[in-house]
């Protein structure tokens, strides 16, 4: 994570990451990372994946 990405995440609460690489498969993917706080004020991170376009619709 770069300084710019960390600043955007802390400022906006979400950041889009492109060309991430899976340690398990080696495949690349895009995702969003959201940051929130739990009831005790601890940071919680959620990774979301963009919806895939469905062919033929």
Protein Blocks (a to p, Z undefined) as FASTA:
>chain_A
ZZklmmmmmmnopacdehiacfklopacdddddddddfkopacddddddddddehZZ
